Amino acid sequence: MHELHGYYLEDLEVGMTARYAKTVTEADVVLFAGVSGDDNPVHINAEYAEQTVFGQRIVHGMFSAALISAVLGTRMPGPGAIYVDQQLKFKAPVHIGDTVVATATVLEINEARRRVVLETVCTVRGRVVAAGVATNMVDRRPI
C-alpha cells in the first residue's frame, strides 16, 4: 500500500480484513443531521425520542454506513478505490457514546472487472448493528 494510494487489485486476497472505530458524540449526531438534512426528531430531540420504542435518541443509521465508507476509503481497499455498491441491513440502534467498529472483509475478487466484494459489518460491544456487502472498483498496479 502506498501512502497516497490504497491497495492495488494484485495486493488483495480473500479473507483480508480492515477496521475503523469511532465513538459517536453529540456533535457527530448534530453535524450529521445538518450535513444530511435528516433532522428526524428520534435523532435530535430527547423528549420525542423518549416516547419511541427506543426510549432515547438513536444515531442515524447512515452514520454507521459512513463508517463503512471510512474503512473502504481509508483502510482497505483505501485511497483510489471507488465505492460502487452497498447492500446494508440495520440490525440494532446505535446511541450517543457508543463506539462503532466498522469492519470490511474481502469475500471475492473479480480481476477481469477490477471489482472487489467485501462483507461489511458494524458492531457495538460485539453486537451487530449493521451488516451487508459492498463492491469496490480497484486499480491495477501500474506497469
Residue frames as a rotation matrix with the C-alpha (Angstrom) as fourth column:
MET 1
0.584 0.812 0.000 0.00
0.812 -0.584 0.000 0.00
0.000 0.000 -1.000 0.00
HIS 2
-0.479 -0.667 0.571 1.34
0.674 -0.696 -0.248 3.43
0.563 0.266 0.783 -0.99
GLU 3
-0.717 0.182 -0.672 0.65
0.546 -0.452 -0.705 6.36
-0.432 -0.873 0.225 1.37
LEU 4
-0.594 0.526 -0.608 -1.38
-0.578 -0.805 -0.132 8.22
-0.559 0.273 0.783 -1.27
HIS 5
-0.105 0.574 -0.812 -2.92
-0.814 0.420 0.402 5.10
0.572 0.703 0.423 -2.79
GLY 6
0.357 0.333 0.873 -4.51
-0.824 0.552 0.126 2.14
-0.439 -0.764 0.472 -1.12
TYR 7
-0.222 -0.365 0.904 -4.19
-0.009 0.928 0.372 -1.48
-0.975 0.075 -0.209 -2.04
TYR 8
-0.444 0.078 -0.893 -3.96
-0.896 -0.076 0.438 -2.40
-0.033 0.994 0.103 -5.69
LEU 9
0.585 0.765 -0.271 -6.05
-0.790 0.613 0.027 -5.28
0.187 0.198 0.962 -7.00
GLU 10
0.282 -0.569 -0.773 -2.99
-0.139 0.772 -0.620 -7.55
0.949 0.282 0.139 -7.04
ASP 11
-0.699 -0.591 0.403 -2.34
-0.424 -0.113 -0.899 -6.84
0.576 -0.799 -0.172 -3.33
LEU 12
-0.103 0.782 0.615 -5.74
-0.992 -0.038 -0.118 -8.04
-0.068 -0.623 0.780 -2.13
GLU 13
-0.853 -0.092 -0.514 -6.63
-0.146 0.987 0.066 -11.57
0.501 0.131 -0.855 -1.08
VAL 14
0.245 0.954 -0.172 -9.87
-0.158 0.214 0.964 -13.18
0.957 -0.209 0.203 0.02
GLY 15
0.447 0.035 -0.894 -10.08
0.783 0.469 0.409 -13.01
0.433 -0.883 0.182 3.81
MET 16
-0.706 -0.694 0.140 -8.16
0.554 -0.665 -0.501 -9.75
0.441 -0.276 0.854 4.27
THR 17
0.403 0.846 -0.350 -9.83
0.871 -0.238 0.429 -7.53
0.280 -0.478 -0.833 6.88
ALA 18
-0.742 -0.534 0.406 -9.66
0.349 -0.824 -0.447 -3.88
0.573 -0.190 0.798 7.90
ARG 19
0.128 0.766 -0.629 -11.40
0.985 -0.026 0.169 -1.93
0.113 -0.642 -0.759 10.67
TYR 20
-0.632 -0.195 0.750 -12.27
0.080 -0.979 -0.187 1.63
0.771 -0.058 0.634 11.64
ALA 21
-0.126 0.579 -0.806 -13.66
0.970 0.243 0.022 2.55
0.208 -0.778 -0.592 15.06
LYS 22
-0.652 0.019 0.758 -15.39
-0.002 -1.000 0.023 5.74
0.758 0.014 0.652 16.20
THR 23
-0.574 0.514 -0.638 -17.05
0.772 0.080 -0.631 6.73
-0.273 -0.854 -0.442 19.46
VAL 24
-0.178 0.620 0.764 -20.17
0.691 -0.474 0.545 8.68
0.700 0.625 -0.344 18.50
THR 25
-0.842 -0.150 -0.518 -20.51
0.485 -0.632 -0.605 12.11
-0.236 -0.761 0.605 20.11
GLU 26
0.175 0.885 -0.432 -23.36
0.551 -0.451 -0.702 14.58
-0.816 -0.115 -0.566 20.42
ALA 27
-0.074 -0.291 -0.954 -21.53
-0.518 -0.806 0.286 16.80
-0.852 0.515 -0.091 17.93
ASP 28
-0.949 -0.281 0.143 -21.33
-0.049 0.581 0.812 13.91
-0.311 0.764 -0.565 15.42
VAL 29
-0.372 0.889 0.268 -25.12
0.861 0.438 -0.258 13.45
-0.346 0.135 -0.928 15.51
VAL 30
0.380 0.512 -0.770 -25.89
0.247 -0.859 -0.449 17.16
-0.891 -0.020 -0.453 15.23
LEU 31
-0.337 -0.594 -0.731 -23.38
-0.591 -0.470 0.655 17.67
-0.733 0.653 -0.193 12.41
PHE 32
-0.924 0.039 0.379 -24.61
0.270 0.769 0.580 14.55
-0.269 0.639 -0.721 10.57
ALA 33
0.047 0.999 -0.020 -28.19
0.801 -0.050 -0.597 15.85
-0.597 0.011 -0.802 10.80
GLY 34
0.323 0.032 -0.946 -27.04
-0.199 -0.975 -0.100 19.16
-0.925 0.221 -0.309 9.35
VAL 35
-0.650 -0.663 -0.371 -24.98
-0.528 0.043 0.848 17.67
-0.547 0.747 -0.378 6.54
SER 36
-0.908 0.283 0.309 -27.56
0.395 0.824 0.407 15.03
-0.140 0.491 -0.860 5.58
GLY 37
-0.657 0.734 0.172 -30.69
-0.575 -0.636 0.514 17.11
0.487 0.239 0.840 6.17
ASP 38
-0.065 0.609 -0.790 -32.10
0.308 0.765 0.565 14.21
0.949 -0.207 -0.238 8.24
ASP 39
-0.773 -0.163 0.613 -33.41
-0.444 -0.552 -0.706 16.03
0.454 -0.818 0.354 11.29
ASN 40
0.109 0.776 -0.622 -35.81
0.115 0.611 0.783 13.27
0.987 -0.157 -0.022 12.33
PRO 41
0.323 0.047 0.945 -36.59
-0.780 -0.552 0.294 14.03
0.536 -0.832 -0.142 15.99
VAL 42
0.992 -0.015 -0.122 -35.65
0.074 0.867 0.492 10.47
0.098 -0.498 0.862 17.03
HIS 43
0.257 -0.965 0.048 -32.06
0.802 0.185 -0.568 11.61
0.539 0.184 0.822 16.38
ILE 44
-0.569 -0.612 0.549 -32.08
0.374 -0.787 -0.490 15.14
0.732 -0.074 0.677 17.76
ASN 45
-0.128 0.615 0.778 -34.97
-0.684 -0.623 0.380 15.60
0.718 -0.483 0.501 20.21
ALA 46
-0.929 -0.360 -0.091 -34.57
-0.179 0.651 -0.738 13.79
0.325 -0.669 -0.669 23.55
GLU 47
-0.533 0.791 0.299 -38.17
-0.561 -0.066 -0.825 14.36
-0.633 -0.608 0.479 24.68
TYR 48
0.323 0.631 -0.706 -39.55
-0.946 0.237 -0.221 12.98
0.028 0.739 0.673 21.44
ALA 49
-0.245 -0.541 -0.805 -37.14
-0.563 0.755 -0.336 10.02
0.789 0.370 -0.490 21.40
GLU 50
-0.880 -0.059 0.472 -38.11
-0.459 0.367 -0.809 9.04
-0.126 -0.928 -0.350 24.98
GLN 51
-0.002 0.985 0.170 -41.63
-0.714 0.117 -0.690 8.31
-0.700 -0.123 0.704 23.68
THR 52
0.231 0.029 -0.973 -40.40
-0.891 0.407 -0.199 5.93
0.390 0.913 0.120 20.95
VAL 53
0.944 0.102 -0.314 -39.72
-0.041 0.980 0.195 2.20
0.327 -0.171 0.929 21.13
PHE 54
0.140 -0.984 -0.112 -36.02
0.395 0.159 -0.905 3.09
0.908 0.082 0.411 21.61
GLY 55
0.680 0.254 -0.688 -36.66
0.726 -0.104 0.679 5.13
0.101 -0.962 -0.255 24.77
GLN 56
0.261 -0.644 -0.719 -33.87
0.195 -0.695 0.693 7.54
-0.945 -0.321 -0.056 23.90
ARG 57
0.561 -0.131 -0.817 -32.22
-0.736 -0.530 -0.421 9.24
-0.378 0.838 -0.393 20.94
ILE 58
0.516 -0.445 0.732 -30.59
0.477 0.859 0.186 6.99
-0.712 0.253 0.655 18.36
VAL 59
-0.368 -0.747 -0.554 -27.80
-0.260 -0.489 0.833 7.73
-0.893 0.451 -0.014 15.93
HIS 60
0.395 0.458 -0.797 -28.66
-0.867 -0.102 -0.488 7.92
-0.305 0.883 0.356 12.22
GLY 61
0.713 -0.099 0.694 -28.34
0.168 0.985 -0.032 4.50
-0.680 0.140 0.720 10.58
MET 62
0.870 -0.372 0.324 -26.45
0.316 -0.086 -0.945 6.10
0.379 0.924 0.043 7.72
PHE 63
0.570 -0.727 0.383 -23.82
-0.822 -0.514 0.245 7.25
0.019 -0.454 -0.891 10.22
SER 64
0.304 -0.425 0.852 -22.82
-0.198 0.847 0.493 3.59
-0.932 -0.319 0.173 10.54
ALA 65
0.778 0.010 0.628 -22.83
0.581 0.370 -0.725 3.34
-0.240 0.929 0.282 6.75
ALA 66
0.851 -0.492 0.182 -20.49
-0.360 -0.800 -0.480 6.34
0.382 0.343 -0.858 6.65
LEU 67
0.329 -0.751 0.572 -18.08
-0.752 0.159 0.640 4.46
-0.572 -0.641 -0.512 8.93
ILE 68
0.490 -0.127 0.862 -18.09
0.453 0.882 -0.127 1.60
-0.745 0.453 0.490 6.43
SER 69
0.918 -0.145 0.369 -17.19
0.268 -0.460 -0.846 4.18
0.293 0.876 -0.384 3.80
ALA 70
0.639 -0.716 0.282 -14.32
-0.767 -0.564 0.307 5.28
-0.061 -0.412 -0.909 6.06
VAL 71
0.276 -0.526 0.805 -12.94
-0.118 0.813 0.571 1.72
-0.954 -0.252 0.162 6.17
LEU 72
0.554 0.020 0.832 -13.22
0.719 0.492 -0.491 1.29
-0.419 0.871 0.258 2.42
GLY 73
0.899 -0.113 0.423 -11.88
0.200 -0.753 -0.627 4.73
0.390 0.648 -0.655 1.57
THR 74
0.557 -0.701 0.445 -9.01
-0.784 -0.621 0.003 4.95
0.274 -0.351 -0.896 4.04
ARG 75
0.120 -0.496 0.860 -8.02
-0.694 0.578 0.430 1.42
-0.710 -0.648 -0.275 5.08
MET 76
-0.862 -0.351 0.365 -8.91
-0.035 0.760 0.649 -1.23
-0.506 0.547 -0.667 2.53
PRO 77
0.511 -0.646 0.567 -9.05
0.853 0.301 -0.426 -1.09
0.105 0.702 0.705 -0.42
GLY 78
-0.049 -0.552 -0.833 -8.20
0.670 -0.636 0.382 2.51
-0.740 -0.540 0.401 0.53
PRO 79
0.136 0.065 -0.989 -7.49
-0.351 -0.930 -0.110 5.67
-0.927 0.361 -0.103 -1.46
GLY 80
-0.735 -0.350 -0.581 -8.01
-0.635 0.054 0.771 5.23
-0.238 0.935 -0.262 -5.19
ALA 81
-0.846 0.508 0.161 -10.78
0.525 0.846 0.089 2.64
-0.091 0.160 -0.983 -4.83
ILE 82
-0.714 0.695 0.081 -14.28
-0.597 -0.666 0.447 3.57
0.365 0.271 0.891 -5.97
TYR 83
-0.763 0.557 0.329 -17.26
-0.016 0.492 -0.870 2.51
-0.646 -0.669 -0.367 -3.85
VAL 84
-0.874 0.368 -0.318 -19.81
-0.392 -0.146 0.908 1.27
0.287 0.918 0.272 -6.40
ASP 85
0.033 0.921 -0.389 -22.42
-0.220 0.387 0.896 -0.69
0.975 0.056 0.215 -4.45
GLN 86
-0.926 -0.241 0.291 -23.64
-0.337 0.178 -0.925 -1.38
0.171 -0.954 -0.246 -0.92
GLN 87
0.145 0.929 -0.339 -26.40
-0.014 0.345 0.939 -3.57
0.989 -0.132 0.063 0.44
LEU 88
-0.865 -0.467 0.181 -26.97
-0.120 -0.157 -0.980 -2.94
0.486 -0.870 0.080 4.12
LYS 89
0.254 0.913 -0.319 -29.39
0.341 0.224 0.913 -4.03
0.905 -0.341 -0.255 6.84
PHE 90
-0.419 -0.286 0.862 -29.68
-0.641 -0.579 -0.504 -2.17
0.643 -0.764 0.059 10.13
LYS 91
-0.224 0.223 -0.949 -29.96
0.310 0.939 0.148 -4.69
0.924 -0.261 -0.280 12.96
ALA 92
0.243 0.233 -0.942 -29.89
0.970 -0.026 0.243 -2.64
0.032 -0.972 -0.233 16.19
PRO 93
0.915 0.157 0.372 -29.78
0.178 -0.984 -0.022 1.00
0.362 0.086 -0.928 17.28
VAL 94
-0.244 -0.963 -0.115 -26.61
0.813 -0.139 -0.565 2.96
0.528 -0.231 0.817 18.00
HIS 95
0.809 0.507 -0.297 -26.60
0.582 -0.619 0.527 5.53
0.084 -0.599 -0.796 20.82
ILE 96
0.555 -0.616 0.559 -24.51
-0.393 -0.786 -0.477 8.59
0.733 0.045 -0.678 21.55
GLY 97
0.292 -0.566 0.771 -21.42
-0.924 0.041 0.380 7.40
-0.247 -0.823 -0.511 23.42
ASP 98
0.806 0.003 0.591 -21.31
0.070 0.992 -0.101 4.02
-0.587 0.122 0.800 21.68
THR 99
-0.270 -0.884 -0.382 -18.11
-0.658 -0.120 0.743 3.00
-0.703 0.452 -0.550 19.91
VAL 100
0.844 0.536 0.017 -18.97
-0.305 0.506 -0.807 1.65
-0.441 0.676 0.590 16.48
VAL 101
-0.335 -0.921 0.199 -16.43
-0.320 0.310 0.895 -0.70
-0.886 0.236 -0.399 14.91
ALA 102
0.725 0.497 -0.477 -16.81
-0.590 0.092 -0.802 -0.95
-0.354 0.863 0.360 11.14
THR 103
-0.232 -0.772 0.591 -15.15
-0.238 0.635 0.735 -3.99
-0.943 0.030 -0.331 9.57
ALA 104
0.604 0.317 -0.731 -14.65
-0.784 0.069 -0.617 -4.90
-0.145 0.946 0.290 5.91
THR 105
-0.120 -0.589 0.799 -13.53
-0.245 0.798 0.551 -8.37
-0.962 -0.130 -0.240 4.83
VAL 106
-0.416 -0.108 -0.903 -12.67
-0.904 -0.059 0.424 -9.34
-0.099 0.992 -0.073 1.25
LEU 107
0.228 0.612 0.757 -15.09
-0.376 0.773 -0.511 -12.03
-0.898 -0.168 0.407 0.04
GLU 108
0.496 0.059 0.866 -14.39
0.699 0.565 -0.439 -12.13
-0.515 0.823 0.239 -3.67
ILE 109
-0.173 -0.593 -0.786 -12.05
-0.267 -0.740 0.617 -10.60
-0.948 0.317 -0.030 -6.26
ASN 110
0.685 0.366 0.630 -13.04
0.540 0.325 -0.776 -10.29
-0.489 0.872 0.025 -9.93
GLU 111
-0.254 -0.923 -0.289 -9.79
0.382 -0.370 0.847 -9.40
-0.889 0.105 0.446 -11.67
ALA 112
-0.502 0.081 0.861 -11.34
0.864 0.000 0.504 -9.06
0.041 0.997 -0.070 -15.14
ARG 113
0.377 0.763 0.525 -13.79
0.656 -0.620 0.429 -6.38
0.653 0.183 -0.735 -13.94
ARG 114
-0.637 -0.697 0.328 -11.47
0.176 -0.546 -0.819 -4.90
0.750 -0.464 0.471 -11.25
ARG 115
0.263 0.810 0.523 -14.19
-0.562 -0.312 0.766 -5.48
0.784 -0.496 0.373 -8.65
VAL 116
-0.843 -0.442 -0.305 -13.74
0.037 0.519 -0.854 -6.48
0.536 -0.732 -0.421 -5.03
VAL 117
0.294 0.955 0.020 -16.72
-0.145 0.024 0.989 -7.67
0.945 -0.294 0.146 -2.98
LEU 118
-0.800 -0.596 0.064 -16.44
-0.089 0.013 -0.996 -7.16
0.593 -0.803 -0.063 0.77
GLU 119
0.147 0.761 -0.632 -18.54
0.815 0.269 0.513 -8.18
0.561 -0.590 -0.581 3.74
THR 120
-0.568 -0.262 0.780 -19.30
-0.120 -0.912 -0.393 -5.03
0.814 -0.317 0.486 5.76
VAL 121
0.238 0.594 -0.768 -20.27
0.739 0.403 0.540 -5.20
0.631 -0.696 -0.343 9.43
CYS 122
-0.313 -0.261 0.913 -20.68
-0.418 -0.825 -0.380 -2.58
0.853 -0.501 0.149 12.14
THR 123
0.107 0.300 -0.948 -20.68
0.689 0.665 0.288 -3.66
0.717 -0.684 -0.136 15.77
VAL 124
0.072 -0.082 0.994 -21.12
-0.673 -0.739 -0.012 -2.04
0.736 -0.668 -0.109 19.17
ARG 125
-0.173 -0.251 0.952 -19.63
-0.936 0.343 -0.080 -4.04
-0.307 -0.905 -0.294 22.07
GLY 126
-0.895 -0.317 0.315 -19.63
-0.211 0.921 0.329 -7.10
-0.394 0.228 -0.890 19.82
ARG 127
-0.056 0.950 0.308 -23.31
0.416 0.303 -0.858 -6.76
-0.908 0.080 -0.412 18.82
VAL 128
-0.734 -0.163 0.659 -24.01
0.679 -0.136 0.722 -6.36
-0.027 0.977 0.210 15.10
VAL 129
-0.219 0.651 -0.726 -25.80
0.162 -0.710 -0.685 -3.07
-0.962 -0.268 0.050 14.42
ALA 130
0.576 0.356 -0.736 -25.47
-0.676 -0.299 -0.674 -3.08
-0.460 0.885 0.069 10.61
ALA 131
-0.278 -0.656 0.701 -24.36
-0.003 0.731 0.683 -5.73
-0.961 0.188 -0.205 8.12
GLY 132
0.791 0.553 -0.260 -24.12
-0.267 -0.070 -0.961 -6.06
-0.550 0.830 0.092 4.37
VAL 133
0.150 -0.701 0.697 -21.97
0.806 0.495 0.324 -6.43
-0.572 0.514 0.639 1.31
ALA 134
0.545 -0.074 -0.835 -20.11
-0.313 -0.942 -0.120 -3.73
-0.778 0.327 -0.537 -0.64
THR 135
0.541 -0.443 0.715 -18.46
0.824 0.446 -0.348 -3.68
-0.165 0.778 0.607 -4.05
ASN 136
0.454 -0.498 -0.738 -15.43
-0.206 -0.865 0.457 -1.53
-0.867 -0.055 -0.496 -4.85
MET 137
0.922 -0.336 0.194 -13.66
0.257 0.156 -0.954 -0.91
0.290 0.929 0.230 -8.15
VAL 138
0.643 -0.758 -0.112 -9.91
0.023 -0.127 0.992 -1.17
-0.766 -0.640 -0.064 -7.51
ASP 139
0.616 -0.507 -0.603 -6.96
-0.788 -0.409 -0.461 -0.06
-0.013 0.759 -0.651 -9.65
ARG 140
0.852 -0.518 -0.077 -4.43
0.491 0.841 -0.228 -2.50
0.183 0.156 0.971 -11.03
ARG 141
0.350 -0.830 -0.434 -0.81
0.373 -0.302 0.877 -1.91
-0.859 -0.470 0.204 -10.10
PRO 142
0.776 -0.110 -0.621 0.81
-0.536 -0.633 -0.558 0.48
-0.331 0.766 -0.551 -12.62
ILE 143
0.845 -0.477 0.243 3.23
0.535 0.766 -0.357 -1.15
-0.016 0.431 0.902 -15.01
